[in-house]
Amino acid sequence: MAHLPDSVLDAIVVPPLRELSDGFHVRRALPSAKRRMVGPFVFVDQMGPHIFPVGSGLDVRPHPHIGLATVTYLLQGEIIHRDSLGSVQAIRPGELNWMSAGRGIVHSERTAPPARQSPSPLSGLQCWVALPQANEDDAPSFAHFDASQLPAIEGEGVSARVVAGDCFGRRSPAPTLWPLFFVDVQLQPGARLEVPAQYRERAVYVADGSLGVAGEGPFDAGQLLVLTPGVGVTLAGAGSTPTRLMLLGGEPMDGPRYLAWNFVASSLDRIEQAKQDWRDGRFAPVPGETEFIPLPELPGRPVSYP
């Protein structure tokens, strides 16, 4: 669907389905050829939905990050997060893991041994938020918030949770450093929700079900709908079952960012330093873990966003 000047949709991203291992798939909505960033969001992955068989589970070995905050939010299942600060935290549906890499952090994400004793579901989103230039070299930090700590909004056929940032007059306790919003929304069939023009850059990720956008659509699960700046937009549950979606975005970042592997920075030199530091083992390890993901061969120059 091409962009029309009078459309409320600035871009439509249909991410490909990529298999990571043993039938476990992700959809990478950002970055894409159509849109590199939305506000500070430089990376949006939907994990699953997937059911791991008995004896299996998620095993993302320790790997590094710089210059970003990871936003991990599950719809089903459980992940055990471990990092080089010594954090060990189970994350479950409706909870938020907010890990700020700053100048460097290492973490792993795994299915806990007890969950492997029976088939275990996993579905959720992981996003990366670029840190402001003034905070790229801050000390790393980790914060976890239970579902009860995240503001809930209820309306006629609408349930929402402000996971991070500020939206609909409610603010999440997550320690954001840039104007942004990340909201989990469930719409009953036919229910409507007005998305305010509070931020210059906004997008809707359809996680489940079907969605109408200001009379356009319907749009099915697995699509990122980038909204035209400056206009209020009405969303509507378009199917016969509830629709699950994520609202995300914020203000444009304070300059372009380079992205290479798990590293985000406003400086090419900083990216190269992080790559060398990982090769040379200069990142702090995750306590109790000896595995790690080697630096892949990265072709050419890191990509600059936007």
C-alpha positions as CSV (number, residue, x, y, z in Angstrom):
1,M,0.0,0.0,0.0
2,A,1.6,3.3,-1.1
3,H,1.7,6.3,1.0
4,L,-1.0,8.8,0.1
5,P,-0.6,12.5,1.0
6,D,-4.0,12.6,2.8
7,S,-3.4,9.3,4.6
8,V,-2.9,9.0,8.4
9,L,-0.3,6.4,7.7
10,D,3.2,7.6,6.8
11,A,4.6,4.1,6.3
12,I,3.5,0.5,6.6
13,V,6.2,-2.0,7.5
14,V,5.6,-5.7,7.0
15,P,8.6,-7.4,8.6
16,P,9.7,-10.8,7.4
17,L,9.4,-13.9,9.6
18,R,12.9,-15.1,10.6
19,E,13.7,-18.4,12.2
20,L,16.3,-18.2,15.0
21,S,16.3,-21.8,16.0
22,D,14.1,-24.9,16.1
23,G,11.0,-23.2,14.8
24,F,11.4,-20.2,17.1
25,H,10.6,-17.1,14.9
26,V,10.9,-13.3,15.3
27,R,9.6,-10.4,13.2
28,R,12.0,-7.4,13.0
29,A,9.9,-4.3,12.4
30,L,12.7,-1.8,13.1
31,P,15.0,-1.1,11.5
32,S,13.6,-1.5,8.0
33,A,14.1,-0.1,4.6
34,K,10.9,1.9,5.0
35,R,11.7,3.3,8.5
36,R,14.9,3.2,10.5
37,M,13.7,4.8,13.7
38,V,10.5,6.0,15.3
39,G,11.4,8.5,18.0
40,P,14.3,6.9,20.0
41,F,13.2,3.4,19.0
42,V,15.9,1.9,16.8
43,F,14.9,-1.8,17.1
44,V,11.6,-3.6,17.5
45,D,11.4,-7.4,17.5
46,Q,8.3,-9.5,18.1
47,M,9.3,-12.9,19.6
48,G,6.9,-15.8,18.8
49,P,4.3,-16.7,19.6
50,H,5.9,-20.1,20.1
51,I,5.6,-23.2,22.2
52,F,8.9,-24.8,23.2
53,P,8.7,-28.6,23.5
54,V,9.7,-30.4,26.7
55,G,13.4,-30.1,27.4
56,S,13.8,-27.0,25.2
57,G,13.6,-23.3,25.7
58,L,15.1,-19.9,24.9
59,D,18.9,-19.8,25.2
60,V,20.4,-16.4,24.2
61,R,24.0,-16.6,25.4
62,P,25.7,-13.6,27.0
63,H,26.2,-10.7,24.5
64,P,27.1,-7.0,24.9
65,H,25.3,-3.7,24.3
66,I,26.3,0.0,24.4
67,G,24.4,3.2,23.9
68,L,20.9,1.9,24.3
69,A,18.3,0.7,26.7
70,T,16.5,-2.6,26.1
71,V,12.8,-2.8,26.7
72,T,11.7,-6.4,27.2
73,Y,7.9,-7.0,27.5
74,L,6.3,-10.4,27.4
75,L,2.7,-11.4,26.3
76,Q,3.2,-15.0,27.2
77,G,5.7,-17.2,29.0
78,E,8.8,-16.3,31.1
79,I,12.4,-15.4,30.6
80,I,15.3,-15.3,33.1
81,H,17.5,-12.2,32.6
82,R,21.0,-12.2,33.9
83,D,23.5,-9.4,33.4
84,S,27.1,-8.3,34.2
85,L,25.8,-6.1,37.1
86,G,24.8,-9.3,38.8
87,S,21.1,-8.9,38.2
88,V,19.0,-12.1,38.0
89,Q,15.4,-11.4,37.2
90,A,12.4,-13.4,35.9
91,I,10.2,-11.5,33.6
92,R,6.6,-12.5,33.1
93,P,3.7,-11.1,31.1
94,G,2.8,-7.5,31.9
95,E,6.1,-6.8,33.6
96,L,8.9,-4.6,32.3
97,N,12.7,-5.2,32.2
98,W,14.5,-1.9,31.5
99,M,18.2,-2.4,31.0
100,S,20.3,0.7,30.2
101,A,23.6,-0.3,28.6
102,G,25.3,3.1,28.8
103,R,29.0,2.5,28.2
104,G,28.6,-1.3,28.2
105,I,26.7,-4.2,29.7
106,V,26.5,-7.9,29.0
107,H,23.3,-10.0,29.5
108,S,21.8,-13.4,28.7
109,E,18.1,-14.5,28.3
110,R,17.0,-18.0,29.0
111,T,14.1,-20.2,29.8
112,A,14.4,-21.4,33.4
113,P,15.0,-25.2,34.0
114,P,11.6,-25.8,35.7
115,A,9.8,-24.4,32.7
116,R,11.6,-26.8,30.4
117,Q,9.9,-29.8,32.2
118,S,6.7,-29.2,30.2
119,P,5.8,-27.4,26.9
120,S,6.3,-23.7,27.5
121,P,4.9,-20.7,25.5
122,L,6.8,-17.5,24.7
123,S,5.6,-14.4,23.0
124,G,6.6,-10.8,23.5
125,L,8.5,-7.8,22.3
126,Q,12.0,-6.6,22.7
127,C,12.9,-3.0,21.7
128,W,16.0,-0.9,21.8
129,V,15.8,2.7,22.7
130,A,18.8,4.9,21.7
131,L,20.2,6.9,24.7
132,P,20.7,10.6,24.4
133,Q,24.2,11.6,23.4
134,A,24.8,13.0,26.9
135,N,24.0,9.6,28.4
136,E,25.7,7.2,26.0
137,D,28.7,6.7,28.3
138,D,26.7,6.5,31.6
139,A,27.2,3.6,33.9
140,P,25.0,0.7,33.0
141,S,21.9,0.0,35.1
142,F,19.0,-2.4,35.3
143,A,15.4,-1.9,36.6
144,H,12.4,-4.3,36.8
145,F,8.8,-3.3,37.3
146,D,5.9,-5.6,38.1
147,A,2.6,-5.2,36.2
148,S,1.0,-3.5,39.3
149,Q,3.6,-0.7,39.1
150,L,2.7,0.2,35.5
151,P,-0.2,2.6,35.1
152,A,-3.4,0.9,33.8
153,I,-6.1,2.6,31.8
154,E,-9.6,1.1,31.3
155,G,-12.3,2.3,28.9
156,E,-15.2,1.0,26.9
157,G,-13.7,-2.1,25.3
158,V,-10.2,-0.8,25.9
159,S,-7.5,-1.9,28.3
160,A,-4.1,-0.3,28.2
161,R,-0.9,-0.3,30.3
162,V,1.7,2.5,30.0
163,V,4.9,0.4,29.9
164,A,7.4,3.2,29.5
165,G,7.3,6.9,29.1
166,D,4.3,9.2,29.2
167,C,1.0,8.8,27.4
168,F,-2.8,9.4,27.9
169,G,-1.9,11.5,31.0
170,R,-0.2,8.6,32.8
171,R,3.5,8.0,33.3
172,S,5.5,4.8,33.8
173,P,8.1,4.6,36.5
174,A,10.7,3.4,34.0
175,P,13.8,5.6,34.1
176,T,13.6,7.0,30.6
177,L,16.0,9.7,29.5
178,W,14.2,10.9,26.4
179,P,10.5,11.9,25.6
180,L,8.9,8.6,24.5
181,F,6.0,6.3,25.0
182,F,5.4,2.5,24.9
183,V,1.9,1.4,25.6
184,D,0.3,-2.1,25.6
185,V,-3.3,-1.9,24.3
186,Q,-6.1,-4.5,24.0
187,L,-9.1,-3.6,22.0
188,Q,-12.3,-5.6,22.0
189,P,-14.0,-6.0,18.5
190,G,-15.3,-2.7,17.4
191,A,-13.8,-0.7,20.3
192,R,-12.1,2.5,19.4
193,L,-9.1,4.4,20.8
194,E,-7.9,7.9,19.9
195,V,-4.1,8.2,19.6
196,P,-3.2,11.8,20.5
197,A,-0.6,13.8,18.5
198,Q,1.5,14.3,21.6
199,Y,4.7,13.2,20.0
200,R,6.2,14.0,16.6
201,E,6.9,10.3,15.8
202,R,4.4,7.6,16.5
203,A,3.8,4.0,15.4
204,V,1.4,1.1,16.1
205,Y,2.6,-2.5,16.1
206,V,-0.2,-5.0,15.7
207,A,0.8,-8.0,17.8
208,D,-2.4,-10.0,17.5
209,G,-5.8,-9.7,15.8
210,S,-6.8,-7.1,13.3
211,L,-6.8,-3.3,13.4
212,G,-8.6,-0.5,11.5
213,V,-6.8,2.9,11.4
214,A,-9.0,5.9,10.7
215,G,-11.1,3.9,8.2
216,E,-8.1,2.3,6.6
217,G,-7.3,-1.4,6.8
218,P,-7.9,-3.8,8.3
219,F,-4.2,-4.5,9.2
220,D,-3.3,-7.9,10.5
221,A,-0.8,-9.0,13.1
222,G,2.9,-8.5,12.4
223,Q,2.6,-5.0,10.8
224,L,4.2,-1.8,12.0
225,L,2.0,1.2,11.1
226,V,3.9,4.5,11.2
227,L,1.5,7.4,11.8
228,T,1.6,10.7,10.0
229,P,2.9,13.4,12.3
230,G,0.7,16.0,13.8
231,V,-2.7,14.4,13.5
232,G,-4.9,12.5,16.0
233,V,-5.7,9.0,14.8
234,T,-8.5,6.7,15.7
235,L,-7.8,3.0,16.0
236,A,-10.5,0.3,16.0
237,G,-10.6,-3.4,16.7
238,A,-11.5,-4.8,13.3
239,G,-11.9,-8.5,13.7
240,S,-14.2,-10.8,15.6
241,T,-11.6,-11.4,18.4
242,P,-9.7,-8.9,20.6
243,T,-6.8,-7.0,19.0
244,R,-3.4,-6.6,20.9
245,L,-1.2,-3.7,19.8
246,M,1.7,-1.7,21.0
247,L,1.9,2.1,20.7
248,L,5.4,3.4,20.5
249,G,7.5,6.5,19.6
250,G,8.6,9.8,20.9
251,E,10.5,12.9,19.9
252,P,13.2,12.6,17.2
253,M,16.6,11.9,18.6
254,D,19.4,14.4,19.0
255,G,21.2,13.4,15.9
256,P,21.8,10.2,13.9
257,R,22.8,6.9,15.4
258,Y,25.0,4.2,14.0
259,L,23.9,0.6,14.6
260,A,26.2,-2.4,14.2
261,W,25.3,-5.8,15.7
262,N,24.2,-5.1,19.3
263,F,25.9,-1.7,19.5
264,V,24.2,1.8,19.1
265,A,26.2,5.0,19.2
266,S,26.3,8.5,17.8
267,S,30.0,8.0,16.9
268,L,31.6,5.5,14.5
269,D,34.7,5.4,16.6
270,R,32.7,4.3,19.6
271,I,31.2,1.4,17.6
272,E,34.6,0.3,16.6
273,Q,35.9,0.5,20.1
274,A,33.0,-1.6,21.4
275,K,33.7,-4.3,18.8
276,Q,37.3,-4.5,19.7
277,D,36.5,-4.5,23.4
278,W,34.2,-7.6,22.9
279,R,36.9,-9.4,20.8
280,D,39.5,-8.7,23.5
281,G,37.2,-9.7,26.5
282,R,37.2,-6.3,28.1
283,F,33.4,-6.3,28.9
284,A,32.5,-7.5,32.4
285,P,31.1,-11.0,32.3
286,V,27.7,-12.3,33.5
287,P,28.4,-14.0,36.8
288,G,28.0,-17.7,36.7
289,E,28.0,-17.9,32.9
290,T,30.9,-19.0,30.7
291,E,29.3,-19.1,27.3
292,F,29.1,-16.0,25.0
293,I,28.2,-15.0,21.5
294,P,31.3,-14.2,19.4
295,L,31.4,-11.0,17.4
296,P,30.1,-11.8,14.0
297,E,31.7,-10.7,10.8
298,L,30.2,-7.3,10.2
299,P,30.3,-6.2,6.6
300,G,31.3,-2.6,5.7
301,R,30.4,0.5,7.5
302,P,27.8,0.5,10.3
303,V,24.4,1.8,9.2
304,S,23.4,5.3,10.2
305,Y,19.9,6.1,11.4
306,P,17.9,8.0,10.4
